[in-house]
Amino acid sequence: MNRTATIKRKTNETDITLKLDLDKSIKKHINTGSAFLDHMLDLFSTHGGIGLSVECKGDVDVDMHHSSEDIAICLGEALLKAVGNKKGIERFGHYYVPMDEALVRTVLDLSGRISFVFKGKLKNNIVGNLETEMIIHFFQSFAQAAKINLHIDIIRGSNTHHCIEGIFKSFARALSMAISSSTRVRGIPSTKGML
């Protein structure tokens, strides 16, 4: 099964092409308009073992709101398309990541039901040219577009960069677990027969 997707999104605020490959690497290219967000998406790709290419031309002279939100929407739509009917996958994923003094947990379910819960504090308001409130909005937008149940908890941490890096790494590992082949459940992992 070819679990790939290409999403193109063009608005008055952004022009995005995003490619996702759940099973093998594609030539990694990440250009979001924010070096910090580029770094976080690179971490996501590397630690999730997921091929990712993102090219975004956005109104970054305003701020990173539209670009980061629309990239998250494209990433969510790409995941939804690439995972298909979800036959044979684990469906659930969870992961803890320590990042120096920070400890972050991500738990998710590729259920087709949308929910997003974030608990924790980000001490600084901006990292690079990215407002840290956009991190929460990024994952909320992703969860809605991907139609998943996503819980992210910063259990502890004082360094904002470390906390956000822990978020992206734990999210990558939890998602990698959820999309992996199940050794116990055959078919669709739901008593409903669909997700």
C-alpha positions in Angstrom: 0.0 0.0 0.0 1.3 3.4 -1.0 0.8 5.7 2.0 1.7 9.0 0.5 -0.1 12.3 -0.1 0.5 15.6 -1.8 -1.6 18.6 -0.6 -1.6 22.0 -2.3 -3.3 24.9 -0.6 -3.4 28.4 -2.1 -5.2 31.3 -0.4 -4.7 35.1 -0.4 -2.4 34.5 2.6 -0.4 31.4 1.7 0.7 29.2 -1.1 1.7 25.7 0.2 2.8 22.4 -1.3 3.2 19.6 1.2 4.3 16.0 0.5 4.0 13.3 3.1 5.3 9.7 2.9 4.4 7.5 6.0 6.7 4.6 5.0 9.9 5.9 3.5 11.9 9.0 3.2 11.3 11.4 0.4 13.9 14.2 -0.3 13.4 16.3 2.7 12.8 20.0 2.0 11.2 22.2 4.6 10.8 26.0 4.0 8.0 27.5 6.1 9.2 31.1 6.5 10.3 30.4 10.1 13.7 28.8 10.8 12.3 27.6 14.1 9.2 25.9 12.6 11.5 24.4 9.9 13.6 22.9 12.7 10.5 21.5 14.5 9.2 19.9 11.3 12.6 18.5 10.6 12.5 16.9 14.1 9.0 15.6 13.4 10.2 14.0 10.1 13.4 12.5 11.6 11.9 11.2 14.9 8.7 9.9 13.3 10.5 8.2 10.4 8.1 10.1 8.1 9.1 11.6 4.8 8.1 15.3 4.6 8.5 18.1 2.1 7.0 21.6 2.8 7.2 24.7 0.6 5.3 27.7 2.0 5.1 31.2 0.6 3.1 33.2 3.1 2.5 36.7 4.5 5.3 36.4 7.0 5.8 40.1 6.9 2.5 40.2 8.9 3.4 37.3 11.3 3.6 33.5 11.1 -0.1 32.9 12.0 -1.4 32.2 8.5 1.6 30.1 7.4 1.8 27.9 10.5 -2.0 27.4 10.6 -2.2 26.5 6.9 0.8 24.2 7.1 -0.8 22.4 10.0 -4.1 22.0 7.9 -2.1 20.6 5.0 -0.2 18.2 7.2 -3.5 17.0 8.8 -5.1 16.6 5.4 -2.1 14.7 4.1 -2.1 12.3 7.1 -5.8 11.7 6.6 -5.3 10.9 2.9 -2.1 8.9 3.4 -3.4 6.6 6.1 -6.4 5.6 4.0 -9.0 3.4 5.6 -6.6 2.7 8.5 -6.8 -1.1 8.0 -4.1 -2.9 9.8 -2.7 0.0 11.8 -2.2 0.3 15.6 -4.5 3.4 15.6 -3.4 4.5 19.1 0.0 6.1 19.9 1.7 7.5 23.0 5.1 8.7 23.8 7.1 10.6 26.6 10.1 12.6 25.6 12.5 14.2 28.1 14.3 17.2 26.7 16.8 18.3 29.3 14.6 19.7 32.1 11.4 19.4 30.1 9.2 16.3 30.0 6.4 16.1 27.4 3.8 13.5 26.7 1.7 13.0 23.6 -1.2 10.6 23.3 -3.3 10.2 20.2 -6.0 8.2 18.5 -6.6 8.1 14.7 -10.3 7.7 15.5 -11.9 9.9 12.9 -13.3 11.9 15.9 -11.8 15.3 16.5 -10.6 16.4 19.9 -7.6 18.4 21.0 -6.4 19.0 24.6 -3.3 20.9 25.5 -2.0 21.2 29.1 1.1 23.1 30.1 2.7 26.5 29.9 5.2 28.0 27.5 7.2 30.6 29.4 8.3 32.8 26.5 5.9 34.4 24.0 8.1 34.0 21.0 10.9 31.8 19.7 12.7 33.0 16.6 9.9 34.7 14.6 7.2 32.3 15.8 4.8 33.2 18.6 4.6 30.3 20.9 0.7 30.5 21.0 1.0 29.3 17.4 2.4 26.0 18.6 -0.9 25.2 20.3 -2.9 26.5 17.3 -0.7 24.4 15.0 -1.6 21.2 16.7 -5.3 22.2 17.1 -5.5 22.9 13.3 -3.7 19.6 12.6 -6.0 17.6 14.8 -9.1 19.1 13.1 -7.8 18.5 9.6 -6.5 14.9 10.4 -9.7 14.1 12.3 -7.8 12.7 15.3 -8.0 12.8 19.0 -4.8 14.5 20.3 -3.6 15.2 23.8 -0.4 17.0 24.5 0.9 17.6 28.0 4.0 19.5 29.2 4.5 17.7 32.4 7.3 20.0 33.4 9.8 22.3 31.8 11.1 25.9 32.1 12.9 26.4 28.8 10.4 27.2 26.1 12.6 25.8 23.3 13.0 22.6 25.1 9.3 22.3 25.8 8.4 22.8 22.2 11.1 20.5 20.9 9.7 17.9 23.3 6.2 18.4 21.9 7.3 17.8 18.3 9.4 14.8 19.2 6.8 13.1 21.4 4.2 13.9 18.7 6.3 12.3 16.0 7.0 9.1 18.0 3.3 8.8 19.1 2.2 9.2 15.5 4.8 6.7 14.3 3.4 4.2 16.7 -0.2 4.8 15.7 0.4 4.4 11.9 2.6 1.3 12.4 1.3 -2.1 11.4 -0.6 -3.9 14.2 0.6 -7.3 15.2 -2.6 -8.1 17.1 -5.5 -6.6 15.3 -6.4 -7.5 11.7 -8.5 -5.3 9.5 -10.0 -2.0 10.7 -9.0 -1.4 14.4 -12.6 -0.7 15.6 -15.6 -2.7 16.5 -17.6 -0.3 14.2 -15.8 -1.7 11.2 -14.7 1.7 10.1 -12.8 4.8 11.4 
